[in-house]
């Protein structure tokens, strides 16, 4: 028996019927939502118990609460940064750019007591490249680099995703560079002054040509061959007689 086939008009009628069934559910939800003007946030215990009501929010005027341990935009507490460059080396997408300036002496300490000996002339994080892997926060020895719960930092120009954390002015950068170069020059001069004097053998005017020739012949003369070591082998005694 051949299966019955729907005609063209029967297909249209069926489509309109199923569509109207879905619209009735939507209209019923809209009418019930009129009695509730404020949405129920997702952190509320009764969020999944509400039978009807508004289930959307007017973003960005209203936002869902974000947990404190959310991992979104990176932040660097520059006062606790020792400019170790570990975060920039471990970053798989190279979104962290650091320009360090060494200091000849300690100029401060972090909140955990770590000595600071390197200035951060430049510390930029390009969040447009960041893949939010969190590796940079893991290797940070002073835990100054963290991922915050700020997730909405959309901009029209992608260049605004480059966040600058360095606080040094161009004049301060030039000054610190000059101080480091000067300390290196003083260190090299002091090392050269205390270096031992190496005496070199010179030929005095009284040295004769025969003496120089004799030294040359002694240097070119072949060294005597070392004696070959031949171990002595003790002869074996007579074989034991058969009893």
C-alpha positions in Angstrom: 0.0 0.0 0.0 1.5 3.3 -1.0 2.0 5.9 1.7 -0.3 8.9 1.4 1.4 12.0 0.2 0.4 15.5 1.3 -0.6 17.9 -1.3 0.8 21.4 -1.8 -2.1 23.1 0.1 -2.1 20.5 2.9 1.6 21.3 3.5 0.9 25.0 3.7 -2.0 24.5 6.2 0.2 22.2 8.4 3.0 24.8 8.4 0.6 27.6 9.5 -0.9 25.4 12.2 2.4 24.5 13.8 3.6 28.1 13.5 0.5 29.4 15.3 1.0 26.9 18.1 4.4 28.3 18.8 3.2 31.9 18.6 0.5 31.2 21.1 3.1 30.0 23.6 5.1 33.2 23.0 2.1 35.5 23.4 1.1 33.7 26.6 4.6 34.3 28.0 4.5 38.0 27.0 1.2 38.5 28.8 2.4 36.8 32.0 5.6 38.8 31.9 3.6 42.1 32.2 3.1 41.3 35.9 6.8 41.2 36.6 8.9 44.3 35.7 12.2 43.3 37.3 14.1 40.2 36.3 15.2 37.6 38.8 19.0 37.4 38.8 20.7 34.1 38.2 22.3 34.0 41.6 18.8 33.9 43.3 17.8 30.6 44.7 14.3 31.0 43.1 15.7 31.7 39.6 14.8 28.3 38.2 11.5 28.0 40.1 9.8 31.0 38.5 7.0 29.6 36.1 6.9 32.8 34.1 8.3 36.3 33.9 11.1 38.3 32.4 14.1 36.2 31.7 16.3 38.8 29.9 18.0 41.9 31.1 18.6 45.3 29.5 22.3 45.0 28.9 24.5 47.1 29.3 22.2 49.1 31.6 21.6 46.0 33.7 24.3 43.3 34.2 24.3 39.9 35.8 26.5 39.7 38.9 30.0 38.4 38.2 31.8 36.2 40.9 34.9 37.6 42.5 37.0 34.8 41.1 36.1 35.6 37.5 39.1 35.5 35.2 38.8 38.2 32.6 40.8 41.4 32.1 44.4 41.3 33.2 45.7 43.8 35.8 49.2 44.5 37.0 49.9 46.1 40.4 53.0 47.9 39.2 54.2 48.7 42.8 54.6 45.0 43.5 56.2 44.2 40.1 59.9 43.2 40.1 60.0 43.2 36.3 61.3 39.6 36.2 60.0 39.2 32.6 58.6 35.7 33.3 55.0 36.7 32.3 56.2 38.0 28.9 58.3 34.8 28.3 55.5 32.4 29.1 52.8 34.2 27.2 51.9 32.0 24.1 50.5 35.0 22.1 53.1 37.6 23.1 50.5 40.1 24.4 52.8 41.5 27.2 55.5 44.0 26.3 58.1 44.9 28.9 61.1 47.3 28.8 63.3 46.9 31.9 65.9 49.3 33.3 68.4 47.8 35.8 69.3 49.7 38.9 72.7 49.6 40.6 71.1 49.4 44.0 67.8 48.4 45.7 65.2 51.2 45.4 62.3 49.6 47.2 60.4 46.5 48.3 57.1 44.8 47.3 54.3 44.1 49.7 55.7 40.6 50.4 59.2 42.0 51.1 60.9 41.2 47.7 63.6 43.6 46.7 63.1 45.8 43.7 66.2 46.3 41.5 64.7 46.8 38.0 62.5 49.7 36.8 59.6 49.1 34.5 60.1 51.7 31.8 57.3 50.0 29.8 54.7 47.4 30.8 51.9 47.0 28.3 49.3 44.3 28.0 47.4 44.0 24.7 44.1 42.4 25.6 43.2 42.2 22.0 45.7 39.4 21.7 45.1 37.8 25.1 43.8 34.2 25.0 42.9 34.2 28.7 45.0 31.2 29.5 46.2 32.6 32.9 49.8 31.3 32.5 51.2 34.8 33.2 49.4 34.9 36.6 50.7 31.5 37.5 54.4 32.2 37.0 54.4 35.7 38.6 56.6 35.4 41.8 55.0 38.3 43.6 51.4 37.7 42.4 51.1 41.2 41.2 49.6 40.1 37.9 46.0 38.9 38.2 42.9 38.3 36.1 40.0 40.5 37.3 36.3 40.1 37.0 36.0 43.0 34.6 34.7 41.4 31.4 33.1 44.3 29.6 35.9 46.3 28.0 34.7 46.4 24.4 35.9 49.4 22.3 35.5 50.7 18.8 39.2 50.9 18.2 41.2 47.7 18.9 44.2 49.8 19.7 42.4 50.8 22.9 42.8 47.3 24.1 46.4 48.0 24.9 46.5 48.7 28.6 49.6 50.7 29.9 50.8 50.0 33.5 54.2 51.7 33.3 54.2 55.0 35.3 57.6 56.4 34.4 57.9 59.6 32.4 60.3 59.9 29.5 62.6 62.1 31.5 62.7 59.5 34.4 63.4 56.7 31.9 66.4 58.7 30.4 67.7 59.5 33.9 67.6 55.9 35.1 69.3 54.7 31.9 72.1 57.2 32.4 72.5 56.2 36.1 72.9 52.5 35.1 75.4 53.3 32.4 77.4 55.4 34.7 77.5 52.7 37.4 78.7 50.2 34.8 81.5 52.6 33.7 82.6 53.1 37.3 82.5 49.3 38.0 84.6 48.6 34.9 87.1 51.3 35.8 87.4 49.9 39.4 87.9 46.4 38.1 90.6 47.5 35.7 92.4 49.4 38.5 92.5 46.4 40.8 93.4 43.8 38.1 96.9 42.1 38.6 99.7 43.2 36.3 100.7 40.4 34.0 104.5 40.5 33.4 105.6 39.7 29.9 109.1 38.4 29.1 111.1 41.0 27.1 114.5 40.7 25.5 117.0 43.0 27.3 119.6 44.8 25.2 122.3 42.7 26.7 120.9 39.5 25.4 123.1 38.2 22.6 122.0 36.7 19.4 123.5 33.3 20.4 121.3 33.2 23.5 118.2 33.8 21.5 119.2 31.2 19.0 119.9 28.7 21.8 116.4 29.2 23.3 114.9 28.8 19.8 116.7 25.5 19.3 115.6 24.2 22.7 112.0 25.0 22.0 112.1 23.3 18.6 114.0 20.2 19.8 111.8 17.1 19.9 111.0 15.7 23.3 112.3 12.3 24.2 109.8 9.6 23.8 108.4 8.1 26.9 109.5 4.5 27.8 107.1 1.8 26.9 105.8 0.0 30.0 106.0 -3.8 29.6 104.6 -5.7 32.6 106.6 -8.7 33.8 104.7 -12.0 33.7 105.5 -14.5 36.4 106.1 -18.0 34.9 103.6 -20.6 36.1 104.8 -23.5 38.2 104.7 -27.2 37.0 101.2 -28.7 36.7 100.0 -30.6 39.7 100.7 -34.4 39.4 97.8 -36.7 39.2 97.3 -38.6 42.4 
